[in-house]
């Protein structure tokens, strides 16, 4: 599996990047945790389908989680685009079954299903108040190399089992973060204090939730074909 992942996300480094799942940008002005003190969880490594939800305004697509080193991942996100001969409304991407139906019925082609770009992150895990948090740092824009990004995506790993991962994005604009220093330590203190407060994750409706399901079988093959299409375009 790792060699297949490396061939996909490594080649994608040369692509022009576009933001996907743009409705989920309740970002943080500072990173959380120290990537030099983190450790990769091998159970997260792999390719994951994104389930669509009305609450979080996610789009169909998938993420590739590839270990960059022993501490961090390189995450590549591929949004699925619609060609003129494809109608996504006939598929229900709120469940993994929708992707299985897609893989069984459609082909990867500019007139059918394809992806026209990717977005990339460096990611690491930090434990605060007994909970695990993902920090995703945007990567890959050539003109910004050597500069700190303007934002980070921070997410509580709310559920993680063999085939499902639910991430609850921390809303950096929640009132709990008002009037604090823009430092990692200050934001970490607020997170520790409010780790079980739904308001910092977009409220009781989980507005910023991302649900991922591990891609296997025909769905995994379909995603690999989409990634190869992007790399070859």
C-alpha positions as CSV (number, residue, x, y, z in Angstrom):
1,X,0.0,0.0,0.0
2,X,2.7,2.5,0.9
3,X,4.5,2.3,-2.4
4,X,1.2,2.9,-4.2
5,X,0.5,5.9,-2.0
6,X,4.0,7.3,-2.6
7,X,3.6,7.1,-6.4
8,X,0.4,9.1,-6.2
9,X,1.2,11.9,-3.8
10,X,4.9,12.3,-4.7
11,X,4.2,13.1,-8.3
12,X,1.3,15.4,-7.4
13,X,3.9,17.8,-5.9
14,X,4.4,19.4,-9.3
15,X,0.8,20.2,-9.9
16,X,-0.9,23.6,-9.5
17,X,-2.8,23.5,-6.3
18,X,-6.4,24.4,-5.7
19,X,-8.4,24.4,-2.5
20,X,-11.0,21.7,-2.2
21,X,-13.6,21.2,0.5
22,X,-13.5,25.0,0.7
23,X,-16.5,25.2,3.1
24,X,-14.3,23.8,5.9
25,X,-11.9,26.6,6.3
26,X,-12.6,27.6,10.0
27,X,-8.9,27.8,10.4
28,X,-6.4,28.6,13.1
29,X,-3.8,31.5,13.0
30,X,-1.3,29.2,14.8
31,X,-0.4,25.5,14.6
32,X,-1.1,23.2,17.5
33,X,1.5,20.8,18.8
34,X,5.1,20.3,17.8
35,X,5.7,18.1,14.7
36,X,9.1,17.2,16.0
37,X,7.5,15.5,19.0
38,X,4.7,13.7,17.1
39,X,4.5,10.2,15.8
40,X,2.8,8.7,12.8
41,X,-0.1,6.4,13.4
42,X,0.2,3.7,10.8
43,X,-3.6,2.9,11.0
44,X,-4.3,6.4,9.5
45,X,-1.9,5.9,6.5
46,X,-3.9,5.1,3.4
47,X,-6.5,6.6,1.0
48,X,-9.8,7.8,2.4
49,X,-13.1,8.8,0.7
50,X,-14.8,12.0,1.9
51,X,-18.5,11.6,2.7
52,X,-20.7,14.5,1.8
53,X,-22.8,16.1,4.5
54,X,-25.1,19.1,4.5
55,X,-23.9,20.4,7.8
56,X,-20.2,20.7,6.7
57,X,-20.7,21.4,3.0
58,X,-18.2,18.8,2.0
59,X,-17.7,17.8,-1.7
60,X,-17.0,14.4,-3.2
61,X,-13.3,13.5,-3.2
62,X,-10.6,11.7,-1.3
63,X,-7.4,12.2,0.7
64,X,-4.1,10.3,0.5
65,X,-2.3,10.1,3.8
66,X,1.4,9.2,3.2
67,X,4.0,9.2,5.9
68,X,6.6,11.9,5.2
69,X,8.8,10.7,8.0
70,X,8.3,8.9,11.4
71,X,6.5,12.0,12.8
72,X,4.4,13.6,10.1
73,X,2.2,12.8,7.0
74,X,2.1,14.4,3.6
75,X,-1.7,14.6,2.8
76,X,-2.9,15.1,-0.7
77,X,-6.5,16.0,-1.3
78,X,-8.2,15.3,-4.6
79,X,-11.6,16.8,-5.4
80,X,-13.7,15.0,-8.0
81,X,-14.9,17.1,-10.9
82,X,-17.8,16.4,-13.2
83,X,-17.5,16.2,-17.0
84,X,-20.4,17.0,-19.4
85,X,-21.5,13.3,-19.5
86,X,-21.6,12.8,-15.8
87,X,-24.4,13.7,-13.3
88,X,-23.3,13.4,-9.7
89,X,-26.8,13.8,-8.5
90,X,-27.5,10.2,-9.3
91,X,-25.1,9.1,-6.6
92,X,-25.4,9.5,-2.8
93,X,-22.0,10.4,-1.6
94,X,-23.2,10.7,2.0
95,X,-22.4,7.0,2.3
96,X,-19.5,4.9,1.1
97,X,-22.0,2.9,-1.1
98,X,-22.2,6.0,-3.3
99,X,-18.5,5.7,-4.1
100,X,-18.9,1.9,-4.7
101,X,-21.7,2.7,-7.2
102,X,-19.5,5.4,-8.9
103,X,-16.6,3.0,-9.3
104,X,-18.8,0.3,-10.8
105,X,-20.7,2.6,-13.2
106,X,-18.3,5.4,-14.3
107,X,-15.0,5.9,-15.9
108,X,-12.2,8.4,-15.4
109,X,-12.2,10.8,-18.3
110,X,-12.5,14.5,-18.9
111,X,-16.1,14.0,-20.1
112,X,-17.0,11.8,-17.1
113,X,-15.3,11.9,-13.7
114,X,-11.9,13.4,-13.1
115,X,-10.0,15.8,-10.9
116,X,-8.5,19.1,-12.1
117,X,-6.1,19.7,-9.2
118,X,-5.0,18.9,-5.7
119,X,-4.2,20.5,-2.4
120,X,-1.5,19.3,0.0
121,X,-0.7,19.5,3.7
122,X,2.0,18.5,6.1
123,X,0.1,17.0,9.1
124,X,0.9,15.8,12.6
125,X,-1.0,14.6,15.7
126,X,-0.9,16.2,19.2
127,X,-2.6,14.9,22.3
128,X,-4.3,17.5,24.6
129,X,-6.5,16.8,27.6
130,X,-6.6,13.2,26.6
131,X,-7.8,13.9,23.0
132,X,-5.9,13.6,19.8
133,X,-5.8,16.7,17.5
134,X,-4.6,16.8,13.8
135,X,-2.8,19.9,12.6
136,X,-2.8,20.3,8.8
137,X,-0.3,22.8,7.4
138,X,-0.8,23.9,3.8
139,X,2.1,23.0,1.5
140,X,3.2,23.1,-2.1
141,X,2.8,26.7,-3.3
142,X,6.2,27.5,-4.8
143,X,6.1,31.3,-4.3
144,X,5.6,30.8,-0.5
145,X,8.4,28.3,0.1
146,X,10.3,29.1,3.3
147,X,7.4,31.3,4.6
148,X,5.0,30.4,7.4
149,X,1.5,29.8,6.1
150,X,-1.3,32.2,7.0
151,X,-3.5,29.5,8.6
152,X,-3.6,25.9,9.8
153,X,-6.5,23.5,9.9
154,X,-6.8,21.9,13.4
155,X,-9.1,18.9,13.9
156,X,-10.1,16.7,16.8
157,X,-9.9,13.0,15.9
158,X,-13.4,12.3,17.2
159,X,-13.8,8.8,15.9
160,X,-11.1,6.5,14.5
161,X,-11.5,2.8,13.8
162,X,-10.2,0.5,11.1
163,X,-12.4,2.0,8.3
164,X,-13.8,5.3,9.6
165,X,-12.3,8.6,10.7
166,X,-14.4,11.5,11.9
167,X,-12.6,14.8,12.2
168,X,-14.1,17.8,14.0
169,X,-12.5,21.0,12.9
170,X,-11.7,23.6,15.5
171,X,-13.2,26.9,14.7
172,X,-10.4,29.4,15.2
173,X,-13.0,32.2,15.4
174,X,-14.9,30.7,18.3
175,X,-15.4,33.2,21.1
176,X,-13.3,31.0,23.4
177,X,-10.3,32.2,21.4
178,X,-11.2,35.9,21.6
179,X,-8.6,38.3,23.1
180,X,-5.8,35.7,23.6
181,X,-2.2,35.9,22.4
182,X,-1.7,34.6,18.9
183,X,0.7,31.9,20.1
184,X,0.6,28.1,20.0
185,X,0.7,27.9,23.8
186,X,-2.2,30.3,24.3
187,X,-4.4,28.4,21.8
188,X,-3.4,25.0,23.3
189,X,-4.4,26.2,26.8
190,X,-7.9,27.2,25.5
191,X,-8.2,23.8,23.7
192,X,-7.3,21.9,26.8
193,X,-9.9,23.9,28.9
194,X,-12.7,23.5,26.3
195,X,-11.9,20.1,24.7
196,X,-15.5,18.9,25.3
197,X,-17.3,22.1,24.4
198,X,-19.1,21.7,21.1
199,X,-19.0,25.4,20.4
200,X,-15.3,25.3,19.4
201,X,-16.2,22.6,16.8
202,X,-18.9,24.6,15.1
203,X,-21.7,24.1,17.6
204,X,-24.0,21.2,18.4
205,X,-24.7,20.7,14.7
206,X,-21.0,19.8,14.1
207,X,-20.8,22.4,11.3
208,X,-17.1,21.6,10.6
209,X,-17.2,17.8,10.7
210,X,-15.3,15.7,8.1
211,X,-16.2,12.0,7.8
212,X,-13.7,9.8,6.0
213,X,-14.0,6.1,5.0
214,X,-11.0,4.0,4.1
215,X,-11.0,3.3,0.3
216,X,-10.7,-0.4,-0.6
217,X,-11.2,-2.7,-3.6
218,X,-12.9,-1.1,-6.6
219,X,-13.1,2.4,-4.9
220,X,-9.4,2.4,-4.2
221,X,-8.6,1.4,-7.8
222,X,-11.0,4.2,-9.1
223,X,-9.3,6.8,-6.9
224,X,-5.8,5.7,-8.1
225,X,-7.0,6.2,-11.7
226,X,-8.3,9.7,-10.8
227,X,-4.9,10.5,-9.3
228,X,-3.1,9.1,-12.3
229,X,-5.3,11.2,-14.6
230,X,-4.4,14.4,-12.7
231,X,-0.7,13.6,-12.7
232,X,-0.8,12.8,-16.5
233,X,-2.8,15.9,-17.4
